[in-house]
Amino acid sequence: MIVMFENELRARLNERVQVVTSAETVSGVLVGVASAAVTVRVAQYPGYGGAEDVTVRMDAIAYVRLFV
C-alpha cells in the first residue's frame, strides 16, 4: 500500500501540493519523493529571498491535497 502511495506522489513531482500531518500543514511544490519522506519546496515570506525545502516523514503524512 505504501509503495502505491509513493508511486502516486512520484507521478505528481513538480506539482503544487499540500501535505498534512497531525502537527503541521506544508504547502508548496513537490520536489522529492523517497521511501521514507517527501520534500516540498515552500515559498519564504515576501521580501525574504528564495524558497526553502521542507522534508516530511512518509509515516507522518495524514493526506496530500493536489492543486489543479
C-alpha positions in Angstrom: 0.0 0.0 0.0 2.8 2.4 0.9 4.6 1.7 -2.4 1.4 2.6 -4.3 1.2 5.9 -2.3 4.9 6.7 -3.1 4.4 5.9 -6.8 1.3 8.2 -7.0 3.3 11.0 -5.3 6.3 10.5 -7.8 3.8 11.0 -10.6 3.0 14.4 -9.1 6.5 15.7 -8.9 6.8 19.5 -9.7 3.1 20.0 -8.9 1.6 22.2 -6.2 0.6 20.2 -3.1 -0.4 20.5 0.5 1.0 17.8 2.8 -1.0 17.4 6.0 0.2 15.7 9.2 -1.3 15.8 12.7 1.2 18.5 13.6 1.6 20.7 10.6 0.5 21.6 7.0 3.1 22.2 4.4 2.1 23.8 1.1 4.3 24.2 -1.9 5.8 22.3 -4.9 6.6 18.6 -4.5 10.3 18.3 -5.4 11.2 14.9 -4.0 9.8 11.5 -3.0 11.7 8.8 -1.2 10.6 5.7 0.6 10.9 7.5 4.0 10.0 11.1 3.2 8.7 13.7 0.8 10.3 17.1 0.1 8.2 20.2 -0.6 9.6 23.5 -1.7 7.8 26.3 0.2 8.0 30.0 -0.6 9.6 32.2 2.0 7.7 35.2 3.3 7.7 38.1 0.8 10.9 40.1 0.8 13.0 37.4 2.5 14.5 35.8 -0.6 14.1 32.4 -2.2 12.4 29.2 -1.2 13.0 26.6 1.4 12.8 22.8 1.1 10.8 21.1 3.9 11.0 17.3 4.4 8.1 15.4 5.8 8.4 11.8 7.0 6.2 9.5 5.0 4.8 7.8 8.1 3.6 11.1 9.5 1.5 12.1 6.4 -2.2 12.0 7.0 -3.1 13.0 3.4 -1.9 15.0 0.5 -4.0 17.6 -1.3 -3.3 18.3 -5.0 -3.9 21.8 -6.5 -5.1 21.7 -10.1 
